[in-house]
Amino acid sequence: MSQFWDIYSINFEFALVLGIFALSAYLGLWSGVLSLAPIAFGAGAAYVSARLAYDKAMIGEANYPLMTHLIVGMVIGGLLAWVTSFPLLRLGSHYLALATITLVLIARVIALNLDKYTGGTVGIIVPRQIRFWHILVIVGLVSLVFACLRKSRFGFAMDAVREQPEVATSLGINVQRIRRYAFTFAGVLGGLAGVMQAQLVQYLVPETMYVELAFIAIASAVLGGAYIWIGPIIGALLYTAIPEVLEPYLGPSKNIVNGALLVIIMVFRQRGVVDPVQFRNMMMRRTSRRAEA
């Protein structure tokens, strides 16, 4: 068991951090928009965190505590999301998705050109402070926030905005405001996950958080289930575990399975692996059968 953990512990850590990225993408889906922007915000937060550590190392001082880096990452991600939400949320759903993909591309160009601060193509070293138990605690706290949010007035408002924006407006819900809050919260999570990802990679280059990671985050949310917060976490775990399990049999072609699995899920289980509606119906049928018996 200890040998298994030594081999796959780093994969599990990356899967949990991917789960937070997926939750940031899920927030957009929950509010009725498709957004890849949290990856760009995560990149900005990661570079700021890495630069703080680098400057401390250059003057021979001890690095800031991990909590400082995480808080700075969340603040940077939230601020970037709040500022960009004003022009982006004016766009329609398809144009918004394209704009957020463009935002990820722009983030890479900025990282390449600000080489004085980001290291450009050479990159910048990130000293690792995060441990596995830190990641577990963070994922647990984020999950608790989502569990509370789901049963809150804001959660019900996001359900209404996602399903029927016109009806939500007629009920007095400000659709733009709800989406802006969700977009900003997604930026906070993206900044948090970006700092954690940089700590795990320990070497930050413009390709660390690029379009591929954005698509994997969205795919994890869809695969696990985009209608309940636990779905993106399960999707991230599956998206990370399946290629590792199949590597002895498929070799370099292992990642093809993720794409094929995603297509199968979208065709036969459009609500993802975790579907609260189906679970509720199953429990109702079981209760009905017991009552008849």
Kinemage of the C-alpha trace (Angstrom):
@kinemage 1
@onewidth
@group {chain A} dominant
@subgroup {mainchain}
@vectorlist {calphas} color= white
{ca met a 1} P 0.000 0.000 0.000
{ca ser a 2} L 2.827 2.388 0.879
{ca gln a 3} L 4.508 1.635 -2.455
{ca phe a 4} L 1.260 2.381 -4.294
{ca trp a 5} L 0.955 5.703 -2.460
{ca asp a 6} L 4.569 6.631 -3.223
{ca ile a 7} L 3.918 6.091 -6.934
{ca tyr a 8} L 0.501 7.719 -7.288
{ca ser a 9} L 0.364 10.334 -4.511
{ca ile a 10} L 1.436 13.144 -6.844
{ca asn a 11} L -1.305 12.132 -9.312
{ca phe a 12} L -3.865 12.324 -6.530
{ca glu a 13} L -2.603 15.791 -5.557
{ca phe a 14} L -2.881 17.038 -9.143
{ca ala a 15} L -6.361 15.491 -9.403
{ca leu a 16} L -7.589 17.382 -6.334
{ca val a 17} L -6.193 20.674 -7.622
{ca leu a 18} L -7.807 19.943 -10.994
{ca gly a 19} L -11.011 19.448 -9.021
{ca ile a 20} L -10.805 23.054 -7.789
{ca phe a 21} L -10.195 24.267 -11.352
{ca ala a 22} L -13.211 22.195 -12.420
{ca leu a 23} L -15.315 23.777 -9.659
{ca ser a 24} L -14.359 27.211 -10.956
{ca ala a 25} L -15.582 26.144 -14.403
{ca tyr a 26} L -18.699 24.631 -12.808
{ca leu a 27} L -19.592 28.011 -11.304
{ca gly a 28} L -19.892 29.438 -14.789
{ca leu a 29} L -22.065 26.531 -15.908
{ca trp a 30} L -24.162 26.892 -12.748
{ca ser a 31} L -24.926 30.511 -13.629
{ca gly a 32} L -25.699 29.629 -17.252
{ca val a 33} L -22.458 30.624 -19.004
{ca leu a 34} L -19.496 28.697 -20.391
{ca ser a 35} L -16.296 30.324 -19.161
{ca leu a 36} L -12.659 29.222 -19.346
{ca ala a 37} L -11.467 32.492 -17.807
{ca pro a 38} L -10.553 31.050 -14.345
{ca ile a 39} L -7.510 29.392 -15.941
{ca ala a 40} L -6.222 32.803 -17.064
{ca phe a 41} L -6.896 34.250 -13.606
{ca gly a 42} L -5.124 31.264 -12.069
{ca ala a 43} L -2.091 31.930 -14.259
{ca gly a 44} L -1.963 35.570 -13.142
{ca ala a 45} L -2.256 34.584 -9.472
{ca ala a 46} L 0.406 31.890 -9.859
{ca tyr a 47} L 2.904 34.314 -11.405
{ca val a 48} L 2.331 36.901 -8.675
{ca ser a 49} L 2.851 34.226 -6.020
{ca ala a 50} L 5.970 32.899 -7.753
{ca arg a 51} L 7.380 36.414 -8.066
{ca leu a 52} L 6.864 37.092 -4.361
{ca ala a 53} L 8.799 33.941 -3.500
{ca tyr a 54} L 11.520 34.772 -6.044
{ca asp a 55} L 12.032 38.309 -4.705
{ca lys a 56} L 12.328 36.972 -1.171
{ca ala a 57} L 14.932 34.443 -2.307
{ca met a 58} L 16.943 37.141 -4.118
{ca ile a 59} L 17.404 39.191 -0.944
{ca gly a 60} L 18.153 36.122 1.144
{ca glu a 61} L 15.001 36.200 3.264
{ca ala a 62} L 12.605 33.392 4.156
{ca asn a 63} L 9.639 32.851 1.901
{ca tyr a 64} L 6.167 34.052 2.849
{ca pro a 65} L 3.962 31.462 4.577
{ca leu a 66} L 1.814 29.267 2.356
{ca met a 67} L -1.355 30.935 3.643
{ca thr a 68} L -0.086 34.302 2.406
{ca his a 69} L 0.445 32.929 -1.098
{ca leu a 70} L -3.017 31.347 -1.146
{ca ile a 71} L -4.719 34.545 0.035
{ca val a 72} L -2.789 36.647 -2.488
{ca gly a 73} L -3.777 34.191 -5.222
{ca met a 74} L -7.465 34.380 -4.313
{ca val a 75} L -7.397 38.181 -4.153
{ca ile a 76} L -5.606 38.494 -7.513
{ca gly a 77} L -7.959 35.987 -9.159
{ca gly a 78} L -11.044 37.697 -7.727
{ca leu a 79} L -9.922 41.176 -8.764
{ca leu a 80} L -9.076 40.081 -12.309
{ca ala a 81} L -12.441 38.331 -12.596
{ca trp a 82} L -14.378 41.309 -11.235
{ca val a 83} L -12.716 43.775 -13.623
{ca thr a 84} L -13.082 41.595 -16.719
{ca ser a 85} L -16.669 40.595 -15.866
{ca phe a 86} L -18.006 44.004 -16.927
{ca pro a 87} L -17.053 43.732 -20.628
{ca leu a 88} L -17.250 39.920 -20.900
{ca leu a 89} L -20.700 39.383 -19.407
{ca arg a 90} L -22.185 41.772 -21.949
{ca leu a 91} L -21.551 39.095 -24.576
{ca gly a 92} L -23.888 36.266 -25.514
{ca ser a 93} L -23.153 32.730 -24.383
{ca his a 94} L -21.201 31.556 -27.455
{ca tyr a 95} L -19.297 34.818 -27.808
{ca leu a 96} L -18.516 34.776 -24.090
{ca ala a 97} L -17.017 31.284 -24.375
{ca leu a 98} L -14.843 32.408 -27.299
{ca ala a 99} L -13.808 35.553 -25.414
{ca thr a 100} L -12.694 33.557 -22.372
{ca ile a 101} L -10.644 31.237 -24.593
{ca thr a 102} L -9.047 34.350 -26.040
{ca leu a 103} L -8.366 35.543 -22.498
{ca val a 104} L -6.358 32.375 -21.823
{ca leu a 105} L -4.366 32.979 -25.023
{ca ile a 106} L -3.749 36.607 -24.027
{ca ala a 107} L -2.530 35.509 -20.593
{ca arg a 108} L 0.116 33.350 -22.274
{ca val a 109} L 1.240 36.218 -24.528
{ca ile a 110} L 1.548 38.517 -21.497
{ca ala a 111} L 3.586 35.908 -19.638
{ca leu a 112} L 5.909 35.551 -22.627
{ca asn a 113} L 6.451 39.287 -23.072
{ca leu a 114} L 6.832 40.286 -19.417
{ca asp a 115} L 9.919 38.099 -19.159
{ca lys a 116} L 11.491 40.497 -16.650
{ca tyr a 117} L 8.875 39.395 -14.125
{ca thr a 118} L 7.699 35.995 -15.393
{ca gly a 119} L 10.917 34.554 -16.794
{ca gly a 120} L 9.356 34.332 -20.270
{ca thr a 121} L 10.056 31.053 -22.039
{ca val a 122} L 12.689 30.181 -19.419
{ca gly a 123} L 10.120 30.238 -16.630
{ca ile a 124} L 10.431 30.853 -12.924
{ca ile a 125} L 11.090 28.429 -10.073
{ca val a 126} L 8.355 28.012 -7.462
{ca pro a 127} L 9.488 26.615 -4.090
{ca arg a 128} L 7.033 24.002 -2.864
{ca gln a 129} L 5.440 24.639 0.515
{ca ile a 130} L 2.140 22.834 0.054
{ca arg a 131} L 1.659 19.345 1.448
{ca phe a 132} L -0.957 16.710 0.778
{ca trp a 133} L -2.861 17.460 3.961
{ca his a 134} L -2.981 21.145 2.983
{ca ile a 135} L -4.663 20.166 -0.284
{ca leu a 136} L -7.142 17.915 1.518
{ca val a 137} L -8.083 20.689 3.947
{ca ile a 138} L -8.495 23.235 1.134
{ca val a 139} L -10.655 20.888 -0.955
{ca gly a 140} L -12.726 20.094 2.156
{ca leu a 141} L -13.297 23.777 2.922
{ca val a 142} L -14.177 24.563 -0.694
{ca ser a 143} L -16.608 21.630 -0.714
{ca leu a 144} L -18.207 22.914 2.493
{ca val a 145} L -18.679 26.349 0.915
{ca phe a 146} L -20.365 24.790 -2.127
{ca ala a 147} L -22.578 22.574 0.025
{ca cys a 148} L -23.784 25.648 1.929
{ca leu a 149} L -24.061 27.696 -1.251
{ca arg a 150} L -26.270 25.104 -2.928
{ca lys a 151} L -28.971 25.487 -0.253
{ca ser a 152} L -28.682 29.269 -0.002
{ca arg a 153} L -30.809 31.943 -1.676
{ca phe a 154} L -27.884 32.719 -3.961
{ca gly a 155} L -27.685 29.054 -5.005
{ca phe a 156} L -31.405 28.966 -5.810
{ca ala a 157} L -31.003 32.212 -7.756
{ca met a 158} L -28.210 30.659 -9.834
{ca asp a 159} L -30.408 27.621 -10.518
{ca ala a 160} L -33.116 29.942 -11.812
{ca val a 161} L -30.674 31.980 -13.902
{ca arg a 162} L -29.248 28.829 -15.476
{ca glu a 163} L -32.566 27.188 -16.313
{ca gln a 164} L -34.777 30.172 -17.250
{ca pro a 165} L -33.113 33.631 -17.243
{ca glu a 166} L -36.328 35.298 -18.427
{ca val a 167} L -38.359 33.740 -15.619
{ca ala a 168} L -35.633 34.669 -13.117
{ca thr a 169} L -35.838 38.280 -14.282
{ca ser a 170} L -39.615 38.283 -13.876
{ca leu a 171} L -39.119 37.078 -10.287
{ca gly a 172} L -36.955 40.112 -9.528
{ca ile a 173} L -33.565 38.385 -9.853
{ca asn a 174} L -30.838 40.539 -11.378
{ca val a 175} L -29.333 38.056 -13.853
{ca gln a 176} L -26.238 40.145 -14.637
{ca arg a 177} L -25.461 40.641 -10.951
{ca ile a 178} L -25.810 36.927 -10.158
{ca arg a 179} L -23.548 36.020 -13.056
{ca arg a 180} L -21.016 38.670 -12.055
{ca tyr a 181} L -20.866 37.302 -8.505
{ca ala a 182} L -20.459 33.759 -9.861
{ca phe a 183} L -17.795 34.932 -12.327
{ca thr a 184} L -15.881 36.656 -9.524
{ca phe a 185} L -16.127 33.637 -7.211
{ca ala a 186} L -14.857 31.481 -10.081
{ca gly a 187} L -11.889 33.853 -10.366
{ca val a 188} L -11.184 33.456 -6.646
{ca leu a 189} L -11.175 29.668 -7.027
{ca gly a 190} L -9.066 29.938 -10.179
{ca gly a 191} L -6.499 32.044 -8.329
{ca leu a 192} L -6.438 29.560 -5.451
{ca ala a 193} L -6.020 26.583 -7.783
{ca gly a 194} L -3.378 28.440 -9.815
{ca val a 195} L -1.158 28.966 -6.782
{ca met a 196} L -1.628 25.332 -5.742
{ca gln a 197} L -0.842 24.088 -9.258
{ca ala a 198} L 2.328 26.187 -9.386
{ca gln a 199} L 3.397 24.780 -6.019
{ca leu a 200} L 2.963 21.230 -7.302
{ca val a 201} L 4.708 21.830 -10.639
{ca gln a 202} L 7.471 23.873 -8.903
{ca tyr a 203} L 8.410 25.494 -12.219
{ca leu a 204} L 6.109 27.991 -13.890
{ca val a 205} L 6.171 28.571 -17.661
{ca pro a 206} L 3.475 30.088 -19.935
{ca glu a 207} L 2.280 26.593 -20.951
{ca thr a 208} L 1.675 25.497 -17.349
{ca met a 209} L -1.840 26.956 -17.345
{ca tyr a 210} L -2.895 27.092 -20.947
{ca val a 211} L -5.830 26.101 -23.162
{ca glu a 212} L -5.319 22.377 -22.531
{ca leu a 213} L -5.848 22.813 -18.781
{ca ala a 214} L -8.926 24.960 -19.459
{ca phe a 215} L -10.519 22.272 -21.612
{ca ile a 216} L -9.643 19.559 -19.079
{ca ala a 217} L -11.310 21.607 -16.315
{ca ile a 218} L -14.502 22.018 -18.360
{ca ala a 219} L -14.404 18.354 -19.393
{ca ser a 220} L -14.032 17.268 -15.754
{ca ala a 221} L -17.079 19.333 -14.775
{ca val a 222} L -19.164 17.850 -17.614
{ca leu a 223} L -17.893 14.312 -17.039
{ca gly a 224} L -18.555 14.323 -13.310
{ca gly a 225} L -21.846 16.193 -13.521
{ca ala a 226} L -22.495 19.872 -14.109
{ca tyr a 227} L -25.669 19.939 -11.990
{ca ile a 228} L -24.148 19.321 -8.549
{ca trp a 229} L -20.938 20.614 -6.976
{ca ile a 230} L -19.477 17.186 -6.147
{ca gly a 231} L -19.576 16.262 -9.850
{ca pro a 232} L -16.525 18.311 -10.951
{ca ile a 233} L -14.389 16.821 -8.156
{ca ile a 234} L -15.380 13.272 -9.122
{ca gly a 235} L -14.863 14.131 -12.787
{ca ala a 236} L -11.344 15.427 -12.058
{ca leu a 237} L -10.481 12.245 -10.155
{ca leu a 238} L -11.784 10.093 -13.020
{ca tyr a 239} L -10.066 12.222 -15.656
{ca thr a 240} L -6.751 11.736 -13.838
{ca ala a 241} L -7.148 8.083 -12.821
{ca ile a 242} L -8.424 6.496 -16.040
{ca pro a 243} L -5.301 7.210 -18.176
{ca glu a 244} L -3.047 5.916 -15.380
{ca val a 245} L -5.052 2.686 -15.075
{ca leu a 246} L -5.026 2.130 -18.850
{ca glu a 247} L -1.388 3.095 -19.454
{ca pro a 248} L -0.076 -0.517 -19.275
{ca tyr a 249} L -2.533 -1.496 -22.013
{ca leu a 250} L -2.650 1.580 -24.266
{ca gly a 251} L 0.691 3.274 -23.683
{ca pro a 252} L 0.901 6.744 -25.287
{ca ser a 253} L -2.690 6.434 -26.521
{ca lys a 254} L -4.100 6.457 -22.974
{ca asn a 255} L -5.409 10.045 -23.192
{ca ile a 256} L -7.654 9.122 -26.135
{ca val a 257} L -9.840 7.217 -23.692
{ca asn a 258} L -10.688 10.429 -21.818
{ca gly a 259} L -11.982 12.020 -25.004
{ca ala a 260} L -13.957 8.922 -25.959
{ca leu a 261} L -15.376 8.647 -22.436
{ca leu a 262} L -16.438 12.289 -22.517
{ca val a 263} L -18.261 11.765 -25.832
{ca ile a 264} L -20.025 8.665 -24.450
{ca ile a 265} L -21.074 10.548 -21.314
{ca met a 266} L -22.407 13.473 -23.359
{ca val a 267} L -24.426 11.118 -25.601
{ca phe a 268} L -25.837 8.691 -23.025
{ca arg a 269} L -25.600 10.631 -19.736
{ca gln a 270} L -25.835 14.287 -20.616
{ca arg a 271} L -26.067 15.283 -16.947
{ca gly a 272} L -22.774 13.535 -16.113
{ca val a 273} L -21.805 10.623 -13.880
{ca val a 274} L -23.368 12.244 -10.807
{ca asp a 275} L -26.968 13.174 -11.605
{ca pro a 276} L -29.005 14.375 -8.589
{ca val a 277} L -32.271 14.212 -10.539
{ca gln a 278} L -31.758 10.587 -11.490
{ca phe a 279} L -30.716 9.729 -7.929
{ca arg a 280} L -33.832 11.438 -6.554
{ca asn a 281} L -36.075 9.579 -9.004
{ca met a 282} L -34.422 6.286 -8.121
{ca met a 283} L -35.008 6.891 -4.403
{ca met a 284} L -38.643 7.827 -5.076
{ca arg a 285} L -39.198 4.618 -7.072
{ca arg a 286} L -37.601 2.575 -4.307
{ca thr a 287} L -39.800 4.246 -1.691
{ca ser a 288} L -42.857 3.658 -3.864
{ca arg a 289} L -42.052 -0.056 -4.242
{ca arg a 290} L -41.592 -0.407 -0.493
{ca ala a 291} L -44.933 1.293 0.130
{ca glu a 292} L -46.666 -1.048 -2.330
{ca ala a 293} L -45.043 -4.074 -0.692
